[in-house]
């Protein structure tokens, strides 16, 4: 990699860190015009920036609003790259179906996880909020993800999370099921048969990567 290219990628990296959505989009558009490979921009600028943001969040130096702003800046770059990725041979780290469980209308945490996962190289299918167990099953059959992410913010929707895990397992999904949200903890995750629990978006990415590496994520058979 030339010094000039490295400097330009560093500028994209810093624009994500500065939460500058328009600047990120402008710089990424410039890289495409110069013929820079999309995968290089994604891995060496966008993903690298979000990994550092995740580390700072875990260390308590950044907070959720700043994570969201950085994720939105990263996504602005991805949106510019998306048309050029059609038919491109970039292999995603894995595929994730994610949604807030039935009767839960909250989506900030779920959206953050989805954006950070996408920034980390996962293909993400976001089902939105208030998703019925049967709709998760249908999405798994349609998209054949490696992982499923379930979000709940209300204690009253925890039974829906349990029912969704049970429905997925009955349907034959043997991949990783990640759960999270304010009322969720590891004990609850274990009790309902989920693969793992993540307290925040960076932890969810770390868990998803570990499951992929360990081969514990698998599409519906």
C-alpha positions as CSV (number, residue, x, y, z in Angstrom):
1,X,0.0,0.0,0.0
2,X,1.4,3.4,-1.0
3,X,1.9,6.2,1.5
4,X,-0.6,8.3,-0.4
5,X,-3.3,5.6,-0.3
6,X,-2.6,5.0,3.4
7,X,-3.0,8.7,4.1
8,X,-6.3,8.8,2.3
9,X,-7.6,5.8,4.2
10,X,-6.5,7.4,7.4
11,X,-8.6,10.4,6.5
12,X,-11.7,8.2,6.1
13,X,-10.8,6.5,9.4
14,X,-10.6,9.8,11.2
15,X,-13.8,11.1,9.6
16,X,-15.7,8.1,11.1
17,X,-14.0,8.9,14.4
18,X,-15.2,12.5,14.1
19,X,-18.8,11.3,13.3
20,X,-18.6,13.3,10.0
21,X,-21.1,11.4,7.8
22,X,-20.9,13.8,4.8
23,X,-17.2,13.8,5.0
24,X,-17.0,10.0,5.1
25,X,-19.3,9.8,2.1
26,X,-17.3,12.4,0.2
27,X,-13.9,10.7,0.9
28,X,-15.2,7.2,0.0
29,X,-16.7,8.5,-3.2
30,X,-13.3,10.0,-4.0
31,X,-11.6,6.6,-3.4
32,X,-14.0,4.9,-5.8
33,X,-13.3,7.5,-8.5
34,X,-9.6,6.8,-8.0
35,X,-10.2,3.1,-8.5
36,X,-9.4,2.0,-5.0
37,X,-10.7,-1.5,-4.2
38,X,-13.9,-1.4,-2.2
39,X,-12.7,-4.1,0.1
40,X,-9.6,-2.1,1.0
41,X,-11.8,0.9,2.0
42,X,-14.1,-1.3,4.1
43,X,-11.4,-3.2,5.9
44,X,-8.6,-0.6,6.3
45,X,-10.8,2.5,7.0
46,X,-14.4,1.8,7.9
47,X,-14.1,-1.4,9.9
48,X,-10.8,-0.3,11.4
49,X,-12.4,2.9,12.7
50,X,-15.4,1.0,14.2
51,X,-13.1,-1.5,15.9
52,X,-11.3,1.4,17.6
53,X,-14.6,3.0,18.6
54,X,-15.7,-0.3,20.1
55,X,-12.5,-0.6,22.1
56,X,-13.0,2.9,23.4
57,X,-16.6,2.2,24.3
58,X,-15.5,-0.9,26.2
59,X,-12.9,1.2,28.1
60,X,-15.6,3.7,29.1
61,X,-14.2,6.6,27.0
62,X,-17.1,6.7,24.6
63,X,-20.8,6.3,25.3
64,X,-23.9,5.0,23.4
65,X,-24.8,8.3,21.6
66,X,-21.2,8.6,20.3
67,X,-21.3,4.9,19.2
68,X,-24.4,5.6,17.3
69,X,-22.9,8.7,15.6
70,X,-19.8,6.7,14.6
71,X,-21.9,3.9,13.3
72,X,-24.0,6.3,11.2
73,X,-20.8,7.8,9.8
74,X,-19.5,4.3,8.9
75,X,-22.8,3.5,7.3
76,X,-22.7,6.6,5.2
77,X,-19.5,5.2,3.7
78,X,-21.0,1.7,3.2
79,X,-24.0,3.2,1.4
80,X,-21.6,4.9,-1.1
81,X,-19.8,1.6,-1.6
82,X,-22.9,-0.6,-1.8
83,X,-23.6,-0.2,-5.6
84,X,-20.0,-1.1,-6.4
85,X,-20.2,-4.2,-4.3
86,X,-23.0,-5.7,-6.4
87,X,-21.5,-8.9,-7.8
88,X,-18.2,-8.2,-6.0
89,X,-16.4,-11.2,-4.6
90,X,-16.2,-9.8,-1.1
91,X,-17.1,-12.6,1.3
92,X,-18.9,-11.5,4.4
93,X,-17.6,-12.6,7.8
94,X,-21.1,-14.2,8.3
95,X,-24.8,-13.6,8.0
96,X,-27.0,-12.3,10.9
97,X,-30.7,-12.0,11.2
98,X,-31.7,-9.6,13.9
99,X,-34.9,-8.1,15.4
100,X,-36.6,-7.0,18.5
101,X,-38.9,-9.7,19.8
102,X,-42.7,-9.8,19.7
103,X,-44.4,-6.9,21.7
104,X,-41.1,-5.0,22.0
105,X,-41.2,-1.7,20.1
106,X,-37.7,-0.5,21.0
107,X,-35.0,-0.5,18.4
108,X,-32.1,1.8,19.4
109,X,-30.0,-1.0,20.9
110,X,-30.9,-3.4,18.1
111,X,-30.1,-0.8,15.4
112,X,-26.7,-0.1,17.0
113,X,-25.9,-3.8,17.1
114,X,-27.0,-4.2,13.4
115,X,-24.9,-1.2,12.3
116,X,-21.8,-2.3,14.2
117,X,-22.2,-5.9,12.9
118,X,-22.4,-4.6,9.4
119,X,-19.4,-2.4,9.9
120,X,-17.5,-5.5,11.2
121,X,-18.1,-7.2,7.9
122,X,-21.3,-9.2,8.6
123,X,-24.2,-9.3,6.2
124,X,-27.2,-8.2,8.3
125,X,-30.9,-8.8,7.8
126,X,-32.8,-6.5,10.1
127,X,-36.4,-7.6,10.7
128,X,-37.2,-4.5,12.8
129,X,-39.4,-4.5,15.9
130,X,-42.3,-6.5,17.3
131,X,-41.2,-9.6,15.4
132,X,-43.2,-12.8,16.0
133,X,-41.3,-16.1,16.6
134,X,-42.8,-17.5,13.4
135,X,-41.4,-14.5,11.5
136,X,-37.9,-15.2,12.8
137,X,-38.3,-18.8,11.7
138,X,-39.5,-17.6,8.2
139,X,-36.5,-15.3,7.9
140,X,-34.1,-18.0,8.9
141,X,-35.5,-20.3,6.2
142,X,-35.4,-17.5,3.6
143,X,-32.0,-16.1,4.4
144,X,-30.1,-19.0,5.9
145,X,-28.1,-17.0,8.4
146,X,-25.2,-18.2,10.5
147,X,-26.5,-16.3,13.5
148,X,-29.7,-14.8,14.9
149,X,-29.8,-11.8,17.3
150,X,-32.8,-11.2,19.6
151,X,-33.3,-7.9,21.4
152,X,-35.6,-7.1,24.3
153,X,-35.8,-3.9,26.3
154,X,-38.8,-4.7,28.5
155,X,-39.1,-7.4,31.1
156,X,-42.6,-8.2,29.9
157,X,-41.2,-9.2,26.5
158,X,-38.7,-11.8,27.9
159,X,-41.3,-14.6,27.4
160,X,-41.3,-13.7,23.7
161,X,-37.6,-14.1,23.6
162,X,-37.8,-17.5,25.2
163,X,-40.6,-18.5,22.7
164,X,-38.5,-17.3,19.8
165,X,-35.5,-19.4,20.8
166,X,-37.7,-22.4,21.2
167,X,-39.4,-21.8,17.8
168,X,-36.0,-21.5,16.1
169,X,-34.7,-24.7,17.7
170,X,-37.9,-26.6,16.8
171,X,-37.5,-25.5,13.2
172,X,-34.0,-27.0,13.2
173,X,-31.8,-23.9,13.4
174,X,-28.6,-25.0,15.1
175,X,-26.6,-21.8,14.6
176,X,-25.8,-19.2,17.2
177,X,-28.6,-17.3,18.9
178,X,-27.4,-14.1,20.5
179,X,-29.6,-12.3,23.0
180,X,-29.3,-8.8,24.6
181,X,-31.2,-5.9,26.1
182,X,-31.6,-4.2,29.4
183,X,-33.5,-7.0,31.2
184,X,-31.3,-9.8,29.8
185,X,-28.3,-11.4,31.4
186,X,-26.2,-14.5,31.0
187,X,-28.2,-16.5,33.4
188,X,-31.4,-15.8,31.4
189,X,-29.7,-16.5,28.1
190,X,-28.5,-19.9,29.4
191,X,-31.9,-20.7,30.9
192,X,-33.7,-20.2,27.5
193,X,-31.2,-22.1,25.5
194,X,-29.6,-19.1,23.7
195,X,-26.0,-19.5,22.6
196,X,-24.7,-16.4,24.3
197,X,-25.5,-13.0,25.8
198,X,-23.9,-9.7,24.9
199,X,-24.3,-6.6,27.1
200,X,-23.6,-4.1,24.3
201,X,-22.8,-3.8,20.6
202,X,-19.0,-4.3,20.7
203,X,-19.5,-7.4,22.9
204,X,-22.1,-8.7,20.4
205,X,-19.5,-8.4,17.6
206,X,-16.8,-10.1,19.6
207,X,-19.2,-12.9,20.5
208,X,-20.4,-13.3,16.9
209,X,-16.8,-13.4,15.6
210,X,-15.9,-16.0,18.2
211,X,-18.8,-18.2,17.3
212,X,-17.9,-18.0,13.6
213,X,-14.3,-18.9,14.4
214,X,-15.4,-21.8,16.5
215,X,-17.7,-23.1,13.9
216,X,-20.7,-22.9,16.2
217,X,-22.7,-20.8,13.8
218,X,-24.5,-22.7,11.1
219,X,-27.4,-22.1,8.7
220,X,-30.6,-24.1,9.0
221,X,-29.9,-27.7,7.9
